[in-house]
């Protein structure tokens, strides 16, 4: 089976409703008929960056089963080699945010505001993402949009536990939000 490409747009500001919309979209997928070539594979376009690269969700995730997904960012190489070089890890995000905070603490205040809005499931405008400038690390727009989907991924995978609070508390421990 080939990978099917779809769009996934979330239109709400409620954690429970966001989870419901994401899982409902995944429930539309056709079932696979086996492993390897017989696995049904999906790529969802969830965000577009200023340079036209995209934030993508890929399913199924390589390590987990069920409704879990991987987050990938076109045009960014988080690792030198491997299959998922464009898939940010939490450590990639944390290290990048530390560099940005060290470079310009006042500009970083805008990042804190957006991370908190994302955590609270509030809408962030494209202008807010793009009104931040750093000279170090990855594009801040890509990092913040990745964080948004990392929060959602944790809500889907760890709903009955703390969900998005796991990453948020780690960012707080590091003094990043």
N, C-alpha and C positions, 0 to 999 in steps of 0.2 A: 504494500500500500504506500502511496506517496504522502508526503506531508501536506495537509490542508492548511491554508492560510485564511484567517478570519480576523475581524475587528472585534474588539471588546471595549465598550465604552461604559463607564460607571456613571450613573446619574443620580447620586444621592449623597447625603452627608450623615449617614447613620451606619455605624459599624455592622450591625446585624443585617441591614438591607444591602450593604456592599457585599458582604459574604454571600447572601442569597442570590444577588445578581451574577456574581462570578460562578458560583456552583451551578446555577440554572443554565448558564451558557455552556458549561462543560457537559451538562446532561444532554445537550443537543448532539454531542459527538456520536459518530457511528462506532459501534464496538469493534474491537479487533477480532481476528480469528486465530490468533496464535502469537508466537514470538517472532523476533527478527522482522523480516519483510511483511509478516502478517499482523504486526502491531499497528493500531491506528495511531497516527501522529498528527498533532495540531500545533500550529504557531499562531498566536494571537498578537496583533498589533494593538498596543495599549496606550502608547504615548508617541508623539513626534517631537523631535528636538529642533531647535532653531536651524540647524544645518541640514535638516531633512532626514537625519538618521532616526532610527526608531528604537523604542524600548519594546521588547518582545517577551511574551510568555511562551514557553515551550512545554508541551505535554506529550507523553508522560514524563515525569521527572525521573532521573536515572536511579536515584537511591530510594525514593519513597513510592508508595502505591496510592491508588485512589485518586482524589481530586487535587493532589499536590502539583506544583508547577515550578519551573525554573525561570529566572529572570535573566534576560540577555540584553545587552546594549550594543547596537550596531556601531561600528567605527571606533570602539574602545577596546583596547587590549589590556586586560587586568593582569594577565600572566604571560610569560614568555612562550610557553608551549602547552600542549594538551588540547583536549577536545573542546573544552568550554572556556577558552581564553577570554571571551567577551561576557562571561557570567560573573558579576560582582559578588564577592563574599562579604560578610559583615566586616571582617578585618580590613578588606580593601576600602570600604566606606569609612570606617573609623580612622584608618591611617590617613586617608585623603582629607577628611574633615580636620584632623589635628594640624596638618600642614597649612590648611587655609586659615584656621584660627590663629596659628603662630604668625602667619604672614600679615594679617590685618584683622585685629580683634574687633574693631568698630564695624567693618564690613561684615564680619562673621555674625554680628547681632541680627542681621537680616536672615541669615541661615537658621539661626535659633528660632526666630519667629515662624519661618516656614515649616521647620520640623515639627514644632508644636501644633501648628494648624493641621498638618498632615496626620499627626497622631490623633487629634480631635475629630478627624474626618471632615474638616472644613475645606471649602474650595480654595484653591490657590490659582491665581490668574497667571497666564503666560508671561505677562509683564513682571509679575513678582519673581518668577523664576529667572527671568532674563535681566533683571535690574541688579544683579550682583556680579562683581568682577573680582577675580583672583588671577594671579599670574602663576600659580603652582597647581600641580595635580591635574585631575580630570575636569572636564567642564562641569561646573556646579549644577547646571540644569539637569544633566544626566545623573548626577549623584542624588539630587533631591527626588527626581522622578523614580529612581531606583528604590530609594527609601520608601516612597509611597507604596510601591508594589511589594516591598519586603514586609511592610506592615500588613498588607492584605494577605500575603502568603502565610504569615504567621497566624492571622485570624482564621484562615481556612484550615490550616494544618493543626493548630493548637487551640481551637475554639473553646474546648472544655477546660482549658487551663487559662493562662493569662494572655494568649494570642500576641497581639502587637506590643503589649507591655514588655515582653522579653527584650526586644531590640531597643525599645525606647529607654528602658532602665539601664541597659548597657551604655547607650549614648549619654545618659545622665551621669552615670558613674565616671565616665571619661571627661565630663565637663563640656560636652558637645551640644547639649540642649537644656 
